[in-house]
Amino acid sequence: MWGKAGGLKAAFELKGEIIMVQKGTISKINGKMAWALGLQHFLAMFGATVLVPLLTGLDPLVALFTAGVGTWVFHLVTGRKVPVFLGSSFAFIAPIVLVAKNQGLAYATGGIVAAGIVYLIIAAMVAAVGPEFIVKLFPPVVSGPVIIVIGLSLAPTAVKMASTNWWLAGFTSLVIILVTTVARNGIKHIPVLIGVGLAYLVALIFKQVDTKPLVEAPWFAIPGFMLPKFSWYAISVIAPVAIVTMVEHIGDVLTNGAVVGKNFLEDPGLHATLAGDGLATLVAGFLGGPANTTYSENTGLLALTRVYDPSVLRKAALLAILVSFWAKIGAILRTIPQSVIGGVSLILFGMIASVGIRMLKKEEIDFAHPRTLIIVSVVLTLGVGGAVLKIGNFELSGMPIAAIAGIILNLVLPHNE
């Protein structure tokens, strides 16, 4: 794992400790701190991961379990090189609801299995022809704005959650900012954990927490696993969404690599990351969970903490698996006010957009050139504006449309000065 990654030069795990090599000095994060880092990654993904099943009728505890297992599957397939967390995909909400309404949730999970197979087919094609062609489709002039769009398109979600209680959201953000900029030693690596913890205590004091779910929840419970059923209708509605999420996947892997300072499309390779995502979705479908996808929330947290060791994400995945059976802990997490999660998201989503800006600066993209201005402006306008293209049950919206438009413009516009 040696290699330059922003200010961080290296991170590796040794006997339960994460060794950080930064600016010529060596510091150790012990096992407890590593688990604390994993816990805040778990908190970062929790809200979105359980929201998808709540909106579609699937079991939130199953979603947590399949997110944890899916993350481990992804890490094993990719050689444990890519620091990502896989959680519930929002792109599948509408088709899951449609299929569930007409045929039932079991058929919807069958469509999710088919979507995972589509991922694997695409991964095999990429492995056969090589990633070079795909990589050429995403030069910095395209990938930079796409990364910005990923961050900015999530901004309304952060604002909506924060607006439920602005003072509590602001307190959460303020704590995270102070810990990140003022704290020293290992404390500075867990700003989200400290921010959420203090904000939760404040919310309890001012009676902003609904403790009823915590009181009523049993200590332990088995998630409501469900075997899939298959129909051509469900497959035709849900499987094509994998094409959309594949574009999002490439954008997320590019973003993650930009944060870490590595090209994951080359090593372990786009075919490996696609296969990992596909297998994770396949497993989720067979267990009755929502489709999995790489999570920008955790990439934003990587940028904030500058701890890039993939083992931290695997610890977060183990926590997700454990919490899926520990119903009481799950209930505590479900009682975290939306405004607190919104306060965290205000920081993390902005971090993602900042990474895209950093990429454009690092690659010295010439904004005096009309070709550059056209590509960047079209990508930003379509992505942030929420453009939608719908053909029957197939729908493209936001970032995928922006990415496709950027790719086409980069291929057809002349390079003449």
N, C-alpha and C positions, 0 to 999 in steps of 0.2 A: 504493500500500500504506500510505498514511498513515492513522493511526487509533490510538486508545488500545488497548493490549493489556497489561493488568496494569501492571507497572512499565515495560514496554517501550513506547515511543511509536511507533517506526517502524524498519523495516529494509528496505533495498533494495540491489540489486547494481549496481556501477558498475566497469567495466573489471576484472573478476575480483575485486573487493573487495566485501565486505558492509559497508555503512555502518550502524552502530547509533546511534540517537538515543534516549538514555535520561536522564531526569531533567535535561534541559536541556543535556547534554553530548554530544559526538559522539566516537565511537571507531570505528576501522576494524579489520575482520578481513580480513587479506590473503588472497590466493588459496590459499596453503598451509593457512592456518587453516580456510578454508571447506571444503577437501577433508578436513581432519581431522574437522570437524564431520560431513561426509557419511559418513566412515568409521565413526564411532561409531553413526550411524543404521543403517548397514549391519550392524554387529555386533549392534545391538539386535534386528533382525528375523531375523538369520541362523538362529538355533537353531530357531525355530518354523517358518520357511519350509522348511528342509530336513527337518524332522521329519515333516511331512505326507507327502511322497513316500516317505520311509523306511518309514512305516507302511502305505502303500497299494501299494507296489511300483513307483511312478513314479520317474523319474530325478531325483535331487536337483539335478543341474546344469541340467536343463531347468527345474526349479522356480525356480532363481535367475535364469535368463534371462528367463522369463515374468514373474517378479516385477518385474525391472528394466524390461522393455518395457511391462508393464501399468501401472507407476507413471508412466512417460512418457506413455502414452496417456491416463491419468486427468488428468494435469496439462494436457495440450493441450486436452482436452475442457472442462475447467473454467477455462480461461483463465489457467492457471498461478497461481491465487489461493489454493489450499487446500494447506497444508503436510502432506500425508499420504504414507505409503508403503503400497503394496499388496503383500501377501504371501500365502502359501498359507492357504486357509480350512480350519479344523478341522471346521466344520460338515458338510463333504462327505466326511469320512473313512469313516464307516460305509457310506453308499450306494456310494461308489467301490469299497470292498472287496467289497460284495455283488455288484455288477455284474461286477467283475473275476473273481470266483469262478465266476459262472454263464456269462459270455459273453466275458470277456477285457478287458484294460485299454483297448484301442482303443475298445470300445463305451462304457466309462466316460468316456473323454474326449469322446465324442460327446454323452453326457448333459451334460457340463460346457458344451459349446457351446450346448446347448438352454437351460441355466440362464442363460447370458449373454443369450440372446434374450429370456427372461422378464424379466430386468432392463431391457432396452431397451423392452419393451412397457410395463412399469410406469412407466419414465421418460417415455414419450410420453404416458401418461395424466395424469401429474402436470403435464407441460407444458401439456396441454390445459385442465385444470381450475384450474391455479394451485396454488402450494404453501401457500396460506393455510390450507386445511383441514387439511393434514398438520401444519403448524406448530401449529395450535390443539390438535391431539391431544397435543402434547408441551410443556405449560406447565412452568415450573420445578418445580412440586410433583411432576411425573412425571419430567421429564428429569433432575433432580438425583439422585433415588434410583437411576434407571437407570444413570447414570454411576458412582455408588458401587458398584452391583452389578457393572459391567464390571470395575472394579478388584479388588473382593473375590473375584469368581469366578475370577480368574486367580491369586489368592494361593496356593491349594493347589499349582498348577504350580510356582510359584517356590519354595515350601517343599520340594517333592519334589526338585527339582534341587539346592537348597542342601544338603539332608540327605545327599547322597552324600559330602560332605566339608565339615562345618560350619566348620572353622577356615579353610579356603580361601575359602569363601563369605563368612565374616565379614570376612576380610582384604580381599576385593574391595569389599564394602559400605563398610568403614571408609575405604578410599582414596577412594572416590567421595564420601563425606560430607565428608572433609577437603578435597578439592579444591574441592568446591562451596561450602564455608563459609569456607575460609581463603585459598585461592589468589586471586591478583589478575590483572588484565589478561586476555589471551586464554586463559590456561591454565584458568580457571574454566569455560570453555564446553565443554571436552572431558573432563569427569570420567570418563565411561564408558570412553573410549579409554585414558586413563591407568590406570584401575582394572583393566581387562582386561589391559593390557600388563604391568603390574607383577605381577598375580596369575599370569599365564602364566609369567613368569620364575621366580617362586617355585615354581610347580608343576613346572617343569623341574628346578630345583635339588633338590627333594625327590622327584623321579622319580614324579610324579603324572600325567605325560603319556604316552600311548601313541603313540610316534613311528613305529610300523610303517606306518600308512596314509601318512604323509609320505614315507617311504623308498620305498614301493612305487608311489606315484602318478607318472604321467608328467608332464612339464612342461606339455604342452598336450593337450587332447582336445576333440573336438566332442561337445556334449551329445546324448543319444539322442532326438532329435526323433521324433515319431510322429504320423501322420495319424489322425484320428478315424474311427470307424465308427458307424453309427447303427442303432438299433432302438427300437421303441416301448417295450419293456420298460425299457431303460436310461434313456430319456427320462422315463418315468413314475416311476422310482425317484429320479433325480438332480435333474431340473428343478424339482420343487416345493420343494426345499431353498432355492431363491432367495428364496422368500417369507419364510423364516426369516431368512436373512442380510440381507434388505432391512431388517428391523426392527433388526438389529444395526448395519447401515450407518447408519441414522438416528441411533442412539445414539452411534456413533463420530464422526459428523460434528458432532453436538451437543457431544460432549466436546472435540473438536479446536477448535471455535469458542469454547467456554468458556475453553480454555487461551489461545488467541490474543486473545480479546476481540472476536470478530466473529461475525456471524450468517451462516454459510455456506449455511443453508437458503434464504436470500433472495438472496445474492450469493456465488457464481455461480448459486445455485438448486439445490433438491433434484433437479430433473430432470437437471441437468448432472452432479451427483455420482453419481446412479444410472446415468446413461448412461456415465460414465467407468468405473465399476465393472463395468458390464455388458460394455462393449467389451473391457476388460482380461481378463475371464473368457472371453469369446469367443475372443480371440487365444490365451490359454493353452490352451484346449481344442483348437484347431486345431494347436497345436505339440506336444501331448502332455503338457502341464503341468497341475497342479491348479488349481482355481478360485481366483481372487484375491479379496481383501477388504481393507478398510482395517485398519491395524494399530495396536492400542492401545499396543503397546510403544514405537512411535515418538512417539505422542502424549505418553506419559509422559516421554520424553526431551525433548520440547519444553518441558514444564512444568519440567523440571529445569534445562535450560540457558538458557531464556528467549531462545533464538534462533529466530525464527519464519519466517525467510525460506524460501519454497518451493524456491528454487534449491538449497538444501542437500540437500533430499530428492531432487532430481533428480540431484545428484552421487552420492548413495548408490545410486540406481537404475543409473547408469552403472557404478559399481563392481560391482554385482551382475551386470550383463551381461558385464563383462570377466572377472570371477572364474569365471563359468560356463564359459569356455573355458580359463582358466588353472588347470589341474587341480592343480598343486602348491600354489598359494595356497589353493585350495579345501580341499586336504588339511590344510594348517596350521589353517585355521579349524575343520575337523571335529575336530581334536585338542584344541581348547580344552575343558578339563574341564567337565562339566555343572555342577559346583558353582560355577564362576566365573560362568557365565551365570545360575545361580540367585541368586548374590550381587547381580548387576546387577538382576535381576527383582524382588528384594525391595524395592528402592528405586523402580523405575519403576512397578510395579503399585500400590504404595501411593500414589504421586503421582496416579494416575488417580482413585482413590477420594477423595483430598483435593480434587480439582477439583470433584467433585459436592457435597461439603460446602461448599466455597467458594461454589458457585452458590446453594445454599439460603440461605446467610448473606447474600449480596449482594442477593438478591431479597426479603429480609426475610420469609421464609415463617413464618407464625404457627403454631408447634407447640402452642399452647394450644387451637387449634381442633380438635375431634374429627375433622372431615372430613380435615384435613391428616394427622393421626396415622394414620388408617385407610389412606389412600393410600400414605403412605411406608412404614408397617409391612408392608403386604401386598407391596409391590414388593420390599422388602429380604428378607422371609422367603422368598418364592418364588424370588427370584433367587439369593440366597446358599445357600438350602437345596437348590438343584438340582432343583426340581420338573420332572417329565417327563410329557408328554402324547403318547401314541403311538396313531396310527390307521393300521393297515396298515403300509405302508412309510414313511408320513409321520410325522415326529417333531418335537415342539417340546420344548425343555428350557432350564432356567435363565433367562437374560436375556430371550429373546423372550417367554416366558410371563409373566415379571414385567412387561415393558413393556406387553403386551396387557392384563393385569389392571389396571395403573395407568391406562391409557387409558380402559378401560370404567368404572372407579370414578370417574374425574374427570368423565366424561360423565353418569353417572346419579346421583351423590350430590348432594343439594341444597346450595346455597351459603348457606343461611340461617345467620345468626349464632346 
